[in-house]
Amino acid sequence: MLISETDIAAGHWLGPIVEVDHDRVLVLVNARQWATHDTMARGSLCFMTRRIDTATSRIDARPPQTAEVFSDIAFVLRITSHVDWPDDGSRRARRLQRLLAQTGASAAADDEHLLVECRLLGTFAPSHADDRHAGGIVFSGDPGQLDHPDRYDAFIPNRRMQDLFVNGTVDQRHRIRFGKLRESETNSSTADTGITACLSMLDIRGKRSAMFGKTRLGKSNVVKLLVQGMLDVTAQSRDVGQLIFDVNGEYANSNPQDGADNIGAAYADRCTVYFLSDRSTASAKVARAQNAKLLRFNFYERPEDAMHTLRELLPDDVAESDYVRPLLTCRLPCLQPAEGDNADVMQRRLRKLMIYWTILHSAGFDHSESRLGELLARLGYGAQFNPNFAQPLRMAAYQAINGTSAPPVPKTFSEMEAEVTLILRFSLSYPNDPSLRRQGRYIFDADEEIMAAFLLPQAGAGPYVLRAAVPFHSPQVDNFITEILDAIDQGSTVIVDLGSANERIIRYFARTLSVAVFLQQEGKFVRNEMQGRYVLIYFEEAHMIFPPNSGNVIDVYSRFAKEGAKFNIGIVYSTQSPSTVNQDLLAQTENFFIGHLSSERETQLLSAVQYAFKGMETDIMRSRSPGYMRVLTASHRYPIPIQANRYDGQPTLVNPGESLA
């Protein structure tokens, strides 16, 4: 039985229904009784029952008894407005006169009663025997066949019914305490109702979640609750890895105002934090003791990606200059020899990379000679720092440039750099010298000639112009992309602190890592290796990362929207307004957490994308309380007004069978 005797007790009766259709209900409410219920503000939820009697007119105006109503169905209503009393002679006025006559109301009925309009959201009813929710309660957005208004009554929900409205359709698995029901922003409604609002992390896993609202009104706090919730519910399974692009440093650094450790510190055993800036304060060092790494690119060891990375990290005016642009078109081989490469091919590849290394060193990029030497030896290169130029070429070059005989072949990085620079200078000064040819062909290819001209320009700043990328380099790091992907695959949470970066750098790291995650998950899907493992990516300040309108451009974010669910990729993105987000992504979003929006255009866009917010536009624009959210998830069928809990680092997991009181 869905509706019990206590649910429809006389004290909860709002009144009879005046008009009813599939979208809207009009309730006749006694003004004195209405005044006793100070939580019945616009936006509050109430419910409607249907009488069993077959009469087309009311017998009396009293509240029905349990035996007089269909106890297995409850129509959910949301209060929208008060309606003016109709003029005499209208159809609505005649019906009201008949209803009031049954109550014995005085002639001044319009002073004693109110007409309250509600939106009909749908119905709760027991599930069918063949339904996947068999034995439980399901919600339908379609109220079904409606009868004459005389058959219906409206009620204020008690605690049990409120809990049904808030949590009735939420998946019972992997639930967290998210906040408290708060039906209005007014002071009279801020008291703790005791109704805990839960979220199922299954609604977040593998799905798209959006958070919209003005700055400092609680979006980041909600993100922390979701990150923490996913860590809590996967403490044993470790089947969800998380990647957080921390644009403002809120998840990697503790803020005394929050009164709690940051996510990275509170869950240090399951989090890895990558920092873009090397802050050296004592407090930062303590916070980053075990799980902190610098986010750096090793330009010496990853030459195959170097030119693309430089293009992204350098300012546009530098990267697009006539001097630098040719360099960024060069194609560099990777250090790993290809299968079947002979010694001569390997040496030619290494020599090309040595020219590139010389440019890096000249530009100010630090190197680790011991690390490079060990890597070259491990990959099968013989004399690690010998460019292996032919002896006749060495003799001609040293004599022409330095006026000396050729020294012994290089054995160290500095000796290699000096010889490469000298040979390239010789090639630019004496391009027709026969020692620069081997079997009639010039010994340097087109890319090497471009690099020689860049290293030794006739005019210009030289390699120094690349120094803007130096802060993002470290000679001691491995491939951070591989490290992050491995950590995510093990169910860890990776926080990328981009708090000191500009938008260009933020977009680069976000896009690079997003593409890597997508390709890894796509590869698993193709090889049938998903094994129930998920990735959840968080994008703070999404307007910096997502293009607002991609049009026909298919970028990784559009693919997240259209194919992410197939590849077990979920995303959580937050920003100030819906109009700044990629429209493909917005249209595919299942979960919405909506704070204050000040623009009518933004609220209309929201309701156009998600019909459930229709009619709530004004309330969203008026409310400004931090943490006050209208929440719609994959489990919810209508938005729930919730005051989100404040993140405090304490577990929020709801154990099976645990009471929410």
Steps between C-alpha positions, in 0.01 A plus 500: 500500500658825385271737696431435867251646746759736648586634155149633444413602853270801530784727604677437168199566279545805276158488342292379206607529140327766292651418162735230378674419174815314400730793577322717755286471813300771681440448875246674725677564832364638826703814571528431874620147446745618237650748748581218742731336246792738467692269267249520218688749286522515123694199383396280793385146429161366600287212373155412377290191559201360310177394667354160432134611493347525154288806563568798276438745785629518856295357782666739745804717533680303769837328448466145373575193710758242396230260384354770275809556283713294269790436738736368234543823303619849595502792258798730564432875482728803512348828620546769237278799586187644655212568260258792512146424608279476188228741406145401573330310222804322367517122491776499762293731725193272478711198597652687792155603624392136498810387691470780753131425556599153622733658758244746631734788414383858530434726207847648536648176378775666308629647828495162672644284222788502256537359153842336471632384164732201480688329224422129468841329483391135479404206715651253745360149480604142581705335227353225284595139549701496175671833570871507583403682821250226594396527864593866520357838407540667162432848375325584177508841336162425346212530749290267288125532460357783710146519640264778604658747750253385766695175524823664625640655818833672567715439807809645662760222526611371838862388557441158348353643181771765478762228518315316223502809279870565560647150513228270369652449156868522601687175444555336838853396407810717553309784667653798676351768722498804276297758689164592649168573336452878487184594318550875521776753555292699751600503868187308594618210287864486599440298813627143482211292371679179589445373147839383376541518123708216360680451173594170344852513361378258233322803353833682474718209387525484121261793450519873434435741787473879477525764771390853422493803724673822583844503661526433877159337523609143559588329172847392611361376831259275310785370284693412817199308630483301177874428495488393863186295440659307216810434711281373784278268295797350312724453804492124448432455129738771370310482171472876436804716433459878521683783326449855630611809311541732797497840333497699826703266720201423725541123513878482528549772763332539838320826565468603867156644420373152412589355839596165345788339321494506123402185313862420418600512868188337645536203262878506459521122463271507195590834341793625297538875462687655208610859554581735216675757720768401750386689807767473764322603817533271799126436521488403134787256545329333793174469308678346203721253684411166345253542218625817326682528169593784271311509174783514251583390145841342434589656166822297471337160539176562308618654172214351297251725687731794559415726206125469554546568871718803432236634265243482778718641775658790314313829465322531167711794386814289552369173356363672189807712431692442178800394705337236723222365279733295270660333804161387631431321170800268547422134555719336761532125555450335837797363686367146494649321195255341262509126451756409234699826521869444427787684666525758223129591518518524879802730476327728248198524731719580800695765311177677408394497864840632604444807283164545673662453844757765411218745428335416833820550696573825319148620591556428869330162547683305771621149426608197700805345336496190717127435442531553124808277483324219687196531275709486180693199628177322593361560151808349335691809387877445509700818555227702670623854432694453176323649194725274292585757232748369241861579585566696175203724585623554856848590379369745237256663740738549791766636268262740325319626812761479778825468306583186698513129440207286605500392869406148618138401435251635757426292809296747707190709439696827494753360254214375282331841509823680406567270206144511367503881516835518319399256224172685442682833484736347243207368293340845491828675411632244250192321364685377188787335684529139373540365856132591560392240251483128528463292187406820320221598744498780755540352848229716660131465416255791469403495869864511605565795269208686659635425847851616396362832376303538825800422719735732312287780350653775292276742690259465787491392862596137441369207707446734796148567366399152622558590864128557560466119506791442741282515817306198373811283453688269733782263402414265787138412426353209311198519272238669719221389267590134546528548876159665523331239283650219711384667823147547367492141383576389856203695636701795630400865489742731319480874571670728247560835669490767229442788739791707371441439128344721237213384282729383219694269733181376667349411163819321394522270803124441509485407132818290507391291797139478383610362164729250674219379726257471210745301286582266787133429575422463131783250465369301796155494342634373168703228676209413732706591806265744674429258787260741666760771557409867463669838473345819639647834386432831675527831314502812718428829322386309193462819295881514484523148362192424291434699185151648542390389154697239314268496199607211279840470669533164674744555786561279802233679705236436236606136501467490878141618455409256225715194573614538859237268646599224260861523613416530875607865515304740716563872533406766754528857378426827676478857381296816551246463221366242253562718194879476542506121462533283192139448389557137398608428853218696660237315298634161617530588870301282741569664839450867585598694814364851461584791728428867440476619139436871457409509131160416360670391179704243694203358687300475178789314337512265796128421484523459123773239541341330802120522508484410872613855588207654316319739732792532744681777313394781733590308816846419361562866426381618842682258729862581589575295814834316482450127460130531412454282192221368281616143440391274218684170455445193287297352788289810566206574273461860614740753658536488878593818694789399724731682737823316427713389792826682548802287421682419825707196409272263695363192317149542358431141396158357586537135593231251388208508743631808681242752619517848348352671804 
